Amino acid sequence: MLPMKLREDIEEYTAQMSDTEYLFPSRKMVQYIGNEQTKDSDGAKKFLDWIYSTYEAGPDMRLMVLVRKEENMPIGHVGLVPQLIDGEEEIEIGYWIVRDYWGKGYATEAAKAIRDHGINQLGKKRLITLIQPGNLASREVGMNCEKEIILTEQEVYVYSNS
């Protein structure tokens, strides 16, 4: 995984793409991210700005580019992301994978690695994932469903390791 500290860090991967194509290449891929709406260039830039804003929480709280080693190809993002849930500060294991790589175990492997890093290296006792009801595959990261909430006008389940 490559940290996405600065825009220049991802330029080699996105030189031939717009932010929209890189972050949200297909409608199918974004169906479980945020409000399920495809982002235009402005929306992609706002989302990228949000990703960069997560860096303010510290060097271990950020989304990183997930790179498939065989081709040195970016296939998604994964990381620990600060979230405010029901007035409580939480740390979310956030991730998404490009559609072509769904069903191959990359999301599960990346989410479990970040979960283990958060617990074992960072000493976090509680981590969550936010999973939309239809996203059955993302429920396989070894966490338990705690509750259902509405977050930014979207129904999501909160899974946690506690």
N, C-alpha and C positions, 0 to 999 in steps of 0.2 A: 504494500500500500504506500502510496506517495502522499505526503502531506500537501494539502492545497493551501499553502500559506499565502502565496501571492499569485496574482493572475498569470504571471510569467511561468509559474510552475506547470500550468496546464496548456500553455500555448502550443507546445509540440503536438499535443493530442488534438487540439481543436483548430489548427491552422486552416483546415479546409472546411470548417463548419461554423455556423453561427452559434451563439449561446443557446438559442432555442433548440437547434438540432442536437447539440452536445448534451444538454441537460434533459431534454424531453424529446427524444427522436420519434416517438410514436404515441398515439392515443392509448394504445394498450398498456404501454409502460407506465403512464401517469394515472391509470385508473385507481391506484391505491396510494397516491401521494397527494397530500393536502386536500384541496376541494375537488379533485378528480377532473379538473379542467386543463386542457392543453394550454400551454403558455405561449404567448406571442413573444417577440423580442423584448418588449418592455417588461412583460411578466417574468421572463427568464432572467433579465437583468436584476429585477427586484428580488427574485429567489436567490440568485448568486450573491447579491448584497447581503441577504439574510444569512447565507452560509458563512460569508466572511465575518459578519457580526458575531457569530458564535465563538470566534477566536478570542474575543474579549474575556471569556470565561477561563482562559488559561490554555497552555500548550497541549493539554491532553483532552480538551473539550472542543472538538471540531470534526467536521466531516472531512474525510480524506478520499482521494481518488483510489478506487479499487482497480488494480491493474492485473490482467491475466499475463502471467510471466512468459508463456510460450511465445506470444507475439508482441509483448510489451504494449498491449492494447488496453485502454481504459474500458471497463465494463460496468462501472457504476461508482457508487460512493458508500462509505460506511464510517461510522464514528459515534462518539459520545456527544450528545447535544443537550444543553440545558433547556428545560421546559418548565412552564408554570401550569400545574394541574390542580384545579380546585383550590387555588391560593397557596399551594405548596410547591417549593422548588424541587424538581425531580431531575434525574439524569436519564435521558432516553438513549437507547441503542437505536440509532437511525441508520437506515440503509435502503438502497434501491439498486436494482440491477437492470441493465439493458435487456430488453425482451429476448433477444437471440440467445441469451445465456440463462434464461429461466429453466428450472427443472434439472439443473446440472449440479446442484449442491453449493454453488458459490455464495448465495445469500446466507444459507445456514452456516457454512464454514466461517464466513466473515463475521456474522453476528455473534456466533459463539466465541470466536477469537477476541472480539472487542469486549464481550461480556466478561470473559476470563481475565483480560487485561485490566478492566475496570475494577474487578474484585481483587485479583491477586497482586497487581502492581500498584494500583492507585488506592487500594484499601476502601473502595466504595462498598458499603454493605447492601445498598438497595439500588437496583437499576430497573428501568421499565422499558417496554416497547409499546408503541401506539399502533394498533392494527385495526384496519377497517373490517367490518363484518364479513365481506365477501372474500377477503384475502386469506384463504385457508392455508396456503403454503407457508405464510409467514408465522404461523402459530407454532412452528416446529423448532423454536430456539431454546427449548427447555425452561420455559417460564410458565407461570400459572395466571389464568385470567382472574383479575381482581374485581373489575367493574366496567360498566359501560358509561361513557360520558359523551357530551357534545363539546367538540373543540373546533373553534372557528367554523361554526355552522355545519360541522361534519360529525356524524356518529362514529365513534371509535371505541375499541376495547382497550383497557389498560391491562397489560400483562406485567408481572414483576417476578423477581427472583426471591421475594420474601413472602 
